[in-house]
């Protein structure tokens, strides 16, 4: 089931702190989202560099590696 932007942002929602302005909460959410995207981008780049022997060690096929590393960073 595809996730909408609303459900994706709900995943990164942070608890509201007393007295924290809405803009600060929004910036915290964006920081979390961008951090997650950066993590995915780095992980997928590292995965793309693995050779067949390394993939076998982690139980992944070359096809699965190619499929995962071809995903855009914003897709989970």
C-alpha positions in Angstrom: 0.0 0.0 0.0 1.6 3.3 -1.0 2.2 5.8 1.7 1.0 9.3 1.3 3.0 12.4 2.3 0.7 12.8 5.3 1.4 9.3 6.6 5.1 9.7 5.9 5.3 12.9 7.9 3.2 11.3 10.7 6.0 8.7 11.0 8.4 11.5 11.8 6.2 13.4 14.1 7.9 14.5 17.3 6.2 15.0 20.6 5.2 18.6 21.2 7.1 20.3 24.0 5.4 22.8 26.2 5.9 26.3 25.0 7.7 25.2 21.8 6.5 27.3 18.8 4.8 25.5 15.9 7.6 26.5 13.6 10.2 24.8 15.8 8.2 21.6 15.8 7.9 21.8 12.0 11.7 22.4 11.7 12.3 19.4 13.9 10.1 17.2 11.7 11.8 18.4 8.5 15.2 17.8 10.1 14.1 14.2 11.0 12.8 13.6 7.4 15.9 15.0 5.7 18.1 13.0 8.1 16.2 9.8 7.2 16.5 10.6 3.5 20.2 11.1 3.8 20.6 7.8 5.7 18.7 6.0 2.9 20.7 7.6 0.2 24.0 6.6 1.9 22.8 3.1 2.6 21.7 2.5 -1.0 24.9 3.8 -2.4 26.9 1.5 -0.1 24.6 -1.4 -1.1 25.2 -0.7 -4.8 29.0 -1.0 -4.2 28.8 -4.6 -2.7 30.1 -7.4 -4.9 28.5 -10.8 -5.3 30.6 -12.4 -2.5 29.6 -9.7 0.0 25.9 -10.0 -1.1 26.1 -13.7 -0.5 27.4 -13.1 3.0 24.3 -11.0 3.9 21.9 -13.3 2.0 20.9 -10.9 -0.8 20.8 -11.4 -4.5 22.3 -9.1 -7.1 18.8 -8.5 -8.4 17.5 -7.5 -5.0 20.5 -5.2 -4.6 19.9 -3.5 -7.9 16.2 -3.1 -7.1 16.9 -1.5 -3.7 19.7 0.7 -4.9 17.6 2.0 -7.8 14.9 3.3 -5.4 14.8 7.1 -4.9 15.9 8.2 -1.4 12.4 9.4 -0.4 10.9 5.9 -0.9 11.1 3.6 2.1 
